[in-house]
């Protein structure tokens, strides 16, 4: 990894650690935010917790923050809305800007961008009605996985093995007030690639006895296994890292992120999604990858905070 950009914690100034939000991932964000705050404080950074709820502006205004560490997952914090607020207030922030945040949060639009660039991603079909559900059963072989396009942490996702389960999965995902799509089920191994300042960290392979890496497997289960080294040889791992970097850069992602993908039974990579504000809990993947690269948690949050200096020349 490249050297630090900043060595004196005072150069960060007063830092607001924005956490919570009003979306489905609020509880996870609070957990992530408390751990990020503790890490920054241990490093001597003048950091203050800010619990964001429905109103994003008032908790930030008149605080005289020099910059913020955004750790709000999901809608509101990861989709370009908060980024637009911060840019309007001329407050530097960690991670990606408005456009990349909005695109990455929308898994369906991300896939369209990748498709346009000939990057590999599983086939899918937009589901807008019961008629689409019937058509999907003809066009995509079972099983499929059904997803609301604007939710993270596998919220609202279901595997469907037949038309009845597909209908139920569509109805479940439709509760999240966003586009719903069915995606071809990928048989193979699941991987994730954390990216920090345009450098890919060691690849992690995920293994769960659940049907897929769902909310329970991510945050609560003791049966989920994380393999780092991931089991790929050096050439294979480098290839996956390069693909993840390309996939993120294509969307305009900056600072830090995590790209999720599979390698299917035909040994072909299949891109799934990008997270621009990944989790930072004790179950989270970015800290695992950083640790494998010799970067402990406190140093990781320092390096992420440094990405706030990549915005317009406000500092």
N, C-alpha and C positions, 0 to 999 in steps of 0.2 A: 504494500500500500504506500501511497505517497505520504510525505511528512505532513505534520500538522500545519495549518495555516495560521493559527493563533496559539500563543503559549501563555499569555497573561489573561486570567479570567476576567479581569477588570475591563478588557477591551470589548467584551460582549455587552457591557452596560447592564441595564435593568432588563431582565428577561421574563416575559410572561409565558408560562407553560399552559397552553390552552387545552382543556380536556373536557370530556363529557359529551356535549351536544344534545340534540333532541331526537336523534335517530335511534334505530333498533340496537345499535352497537354502543349505546351510552355507557353501560356498565363496564364493558371491556375497555373503553377509552379512559374511564376513571382509573381503572387498574393500571393501564399503561402509563397514564399521566403521573400517577403517584410514584411509580418506579423511575420514570424519567426525571421528575423533580428531585427525588432523593439522590440520583446519580449526579445531577448538576450541582446540587448543594455540597456533595462530598468533594467535588472538584473546585469548590470555592466560587462558583458562579452565583451572582445575585439573582436568584430565580424565585418566582412567586407563582403559586397555583391560581388558575383562573377557571372556574367552573362555568362553562358556557351552556346556556339552556336555549330557550326560544330566541331571545334577543342576543345577537352577536356583537352589536355595536357598543351598547352602554357599558358592558363589563370591561371593554378594552379602552374606551375613551377616557381621557383625563388620568390615565395611569402612568403616563410618561415612559412607556416601554421603549427601549432602544431596539428591541427585536422580540419575536415570539417563536417558541418551539410549538408547532402545531402537532398535537397528538390526538385530534378528534377524528375517529374512524367513521366512515360511511357518509351518508347524505348530510349536507351542511358544512362539514369540515373537510371532506375529501373530494368534493365534486366541483370545486371552482368558486363556490359561493363565498366561503370565508376568505379565500385567496383574493377575490375581488374587493371585499371589505378592507382587507389589510392593505392592498395596493392603493385604495382610495384614501386611506388614513396615512399613507406613506410610512408604513411600519414593515421593515424587512421580516421575512418569515422563512422557516425551513421548508425544504422540499420543492415540489413542482408548482408551476404557475397556473393561471386560470384555465387555459386551453387544455393542457395535458391532464390536469386534475379532472376536468369535466369529461374528457374522452375516456380516460382510464376508469373512471367510476362507472361508466356505461359499458358494461361488458359486451353488449351487442355491437355498439359502434366501434369498440376496440377491435372486435373480430372483423368488421367490415374494412377497417384500415389495414389490418394484417392481410386480409384477402386481396385487397388492392395492390399490396406490395409483394404478393406471392409468397407470403410466409405461411407455414403450416398451422392450421387450426382445425378442430373437428367440424364436420358438417353440422348445419343447424337449420331450424325452421322457426319463423316467428309465429306465435300462437295468439290470435286475437279473438277467436270464437270457437264454439264447439265444432263448427265445420272444419276449422283449421286442425283441430285435434284429430278428426277422422282422416283428413288428408295427410297429416304427419305420420300416422300409422302406416300409410301406403308408401311414403317417401323415405322415411328413416327406419331402418330395421331396429327392432327392440333388442336390448334395452336402450333407453335414452335417459338423459338427465334433464330435468326441467328447472329453469332458473328465472327469477326476477332479475332484470338487467341492472337494477340500481341498488342492490343490496350486497353487503359483504359478509364475511364470516360464515358463509354457506347458509345464511338465513333465507328461509323460503324455498330451499332447493329440495327436490325429491327425485329418486330413481323410479322409473316406470318400466315394468316388464311386459305390460299388455295394455290394451286400449282402456280398460277400466281404471287402471292405475294412472295412465296418462291423463285421463279426464280429472281425476282427483288431484294429481300433481299440478295441473293447469289451474284448477280452482284455488288451490293453496297459494300458488305463486301470484295469482291475480289479486290477492288481498293487499299486495304491497304497492299498488297504484303506480305501476310502471310497466314497460314492455316485458312480455314473457316469451321465452323461447325454449324450444327443445333442442338438445345437443346430442349428437351421437355419443354413445357410451364408448370410452376408450379402455380397452383391455390392455393392461401393461403396468408399468411402474410409474409412480408419481414423484416428481422432483420439484424443488423450489430453488431459485437463484436470487440471493440478496445482492443488491447493487448499491454501492456507496461511492459517490463522486465519480461516476462513470467507470468504476472498476467492479468486476464481479467477484463476490466472495465465494468461498468453497460451496459446492453444491450439496444440498441435503436431500436424501431420499426419505419419503414418508411411507409408513406402513401402518395400517389400521385394520382390525377385524370388522369394523363397521362396513356398511355397503359402500360408503365413500367417506372422505375426510370432512365430516360434517361438524356442526357446532360442538356437539358433545365430544367428538374426537379431538377437536382443536383445543378446547378449554377445560374439560373436566375429566376425560378418561385417563386412566393409568395404563391402558393397553396400547396406546399409540407409541410406535417406535420411530426414532429419528436416527438416520444413519449418515454420519459424516466422519470419515470419508464415505461417499455415497455408493461405492462399489463399481463405478465406471473407471476405465483406465484413463490415463492422463489425456490422451488424445480425444477420447469421447467427452470427458468433462470439459475440456477447453472448447470443444465444439458447441456444447450446450450453453456454456457461459457466453460465447460469442453470439449465439442465437438470441439469448435473453437480452443482452446489451442492445442488439439491433432492434429487437421488438420494442424495447423501452424507448430508445432514441427516436424511432420512427414516430412514436406518439408525442415526443417532445418532453419526456420525463426528465426531471433534473433532481440533483441532490441525493436522494435515496429512494429506494423502492424495492419491491419483491415481485419477481415474475414466476408464475406457477405454470407447470407444463407436465406432460406425460411423455414417456417413450413407450410406444405401443408394441404389440407382439411382433410387428414387422420391423422393429428397431427404428421406427420413424418418430421424430419429435413432433409433438402436438401442443401448441401454445394454448393456454386456457385463459389466463387473465393477468392483469398487472395491479398491484396494490401500491398506491403512492403514499399512504400513511399506514404502514404495516404495524402489527401489534408489537408491543414492547413489554408483554407480561412474562411471567416465569415459564409459560408454555410456548413463547413466541420464537419464530424461526430466524429472524434477522440477528438477534443476540447470539443464537447458537452458531450461525455462520461466522459472525465476527469473532467469537471466541476461538473457533477453529483456525482463524487467521491471526491469532495472537492479540486480538483487541478485546479487552474486558468490557463489561457493561458501561462503566463510568466513562471510559475512553470513547466508547461508541456514541454515547449521547453527546459528548463534546464534539466529536467529528460531525455528527448530524447537525448540531447547532451551528457549526462553521458554515454549513450550506446556506444559512441566511445571508451570508456575505455575497452570495452569487446573484442576488437580485439587483435591480437598478442601483446606480451609484448613490445610495443613501447614507453610506457609512464612511 
